[in-house]
């Protein structure tokens, strides 16, 4: 049976759900995946620990409360995604490092659907945030990368870098052998 994983993230999830619906064959197992980002809760845990060092002791660790809120919010996102999908699916919420949990869930999948989450004003590598870049680079299955809204035009592609010819026709180039003292990679003697 075909298994399709759609990574559900705040702000971009509708495009992933719509794409999964369009590309998953009838009868496919569709997994809606959400992974709360642990960094916010970790910062709150660290702040709480700092307060303990000053003699203050809040009633509860705010990091724990933020973790619970993130899980509850993730459940709401997954429920909304399942309703939008409109066909049988399973909803999964994993905890841990976001990018690694997504890659782990994609193991054995036939397709992973995720949305660009970086600079969406232009085409190019900056349209992927750090988590998405890791997932795209390490996914153990085919990846379908979608724009969460209308993609920018090809006029947003930066111009190619200026090409410097290796050798100017009127001047000899640098020596080819790395042991030659004029070769660019040859170590220079220390200055006195």
N, C-alpha and C positions, 0 to 999 in steps of 0.2 A: 504494500500500500504506500502511496506517495505521502511523504510527510513534509509539510510546509510550516516554517516557524516565522511568525511576524513579530518583530521587536516593537513593543508598544512603549512610546516615550511621549511625555507631555509635549503638546504643541505640534507634533508631527505624526501622531498615530493614525489619524483618519486616512492619510495617503497610503500608509502601510496596509491597513485593513482593506481598502479598496483594491489595492494591487494584489493582495493575497486572494481576494475573492475572484478577481479577473484571471489569475494565473493558476490557481489550484484546480486540478481536474475534479469532476464530480466524484465523491467518495473519498477524497483525500483527507488525511488527518491534518487538521489545521491547529497549530499551537500558538496562542497569543501569549507572548512573554513580556513580563515587566520585571525590571531589576531596580529597586530604589537605590539612589546614589548615597553611599554611606558617608561621604565626606562632610555633609552638613551635620549629621549626628556626631561624627567624630570630633568636629570642632566644638560642639556643645559639650561633649564629654570632657575635652581638654580644658575648656573654660571652667567647668564644674570642679575639676581636679585642682585648678589654680585657686579657686575660691576656698577649697578645703585647706590649702596651704596658708591662707590668711586668717584662718580661725573661723571664717563664716561657714555655715552649713545649711544650704537650702534644703527644703523638705524633700525634694526629689531631684534626681539627676535629669536636667532638661534634655540631655542627649537621648535618654531612654524614651522620653515622651516624643521626641522628634522621630525616632525610629518607628514607634507605633503609628504615628500620624502618616509617615511615608508609606507604610504597609497598607494602612486603610485607604489612602489616596490611590495607591496602586491597584487595589481591589476595585475601586470605583472606575478607574481608567479601563481595567480589563472588562468590567461589566459593560461599560459604554461601547468598547470595541467589539465585544461579542454581539451586542444588539445591532451595531452597524453592519457587522459581517452577515448576519441573517442566515447563517447555516451552522450545522453542528461544529463545535470546536472545543478545545480544552484551554483552560486559563491557568497559566503558571506564573508564580512569582518566586524568584530566587533571590537570595541574599549573598552578598560578597562583593568582590571587585566587579563592577558593572561589565566591563569589556570581557573579562574572563568567564563570567557566568553566561554571557550571550554565546560565546564561542563553545562553551561546554554544552549548552542546550542544543546548539546546531549540529553536534556530533550525530551522525546517522541521518540527518535531515536530507531531503532532496532539494530543498530550496530555503534560503534565509532571505527575508524581506526586511530592509531597513531604509530609513530616510536620511537624507543629508541633514546635518544639524549644525553646520558651521556658517560661514559667510555665504548666504544664498543670493547675494546681489550680483555675483559674477561666476562664470564657469571656472573650474580649476580645483586644485587640491585643497584649498582653504575652505571649500564647501563642506568638508568633513571635519567634525570635532575630534578630539583625541580618542574618545571611546570608539567612535565609529571607524576611525582610521585603523585602530588596532583590530577591530572585528573584521573589516574588509581584508586586512593583511593576513589574518590568521584563521579565518573561517574554514572549517573542514568540509564545506559543501559549496555548491554554486550560490552566489549572492546576487540578489536583484536590488539594486540601489536606486531609490526613487527620489524625485524632487517633491517636497511637501506642498509646493505651490507651483505656479507657472515658472518654468526654468528661464534663466536669463538668456539673452541672445548671444550668438557667437561673436558679436562685436565686443563682448566683455572679456574675451580671451586676450591675455597680455601679448604684446609683440614678442617675436622670438629674440633670444639674446643676440647681441652683435657678435658675429663670427670673426675671430682673429685668425688669419691664415698662419699656419705654422712657420712658413718661410716666405719672406718678401722676395719677389723675383729679382730685385736689384741688390739684395744683401744676402750674404750667407746666413743660414739659420744657426741655432746653437748646435754644438757638437752632439752627435748621437750617443756616444759612449759615456756612461755615467762616471767613469773614472777620469775623464778629461777635466782639467781645472776650470774650463769655461762652461761646462755643462750646468744647467740650472739646478740640478739635484746634487751637485758635488759639494761636500762640506767645505766651508771656508775656514781658514786657520783663524784662531782667535786674534783679535786686535790687541796690541800691546797697550 
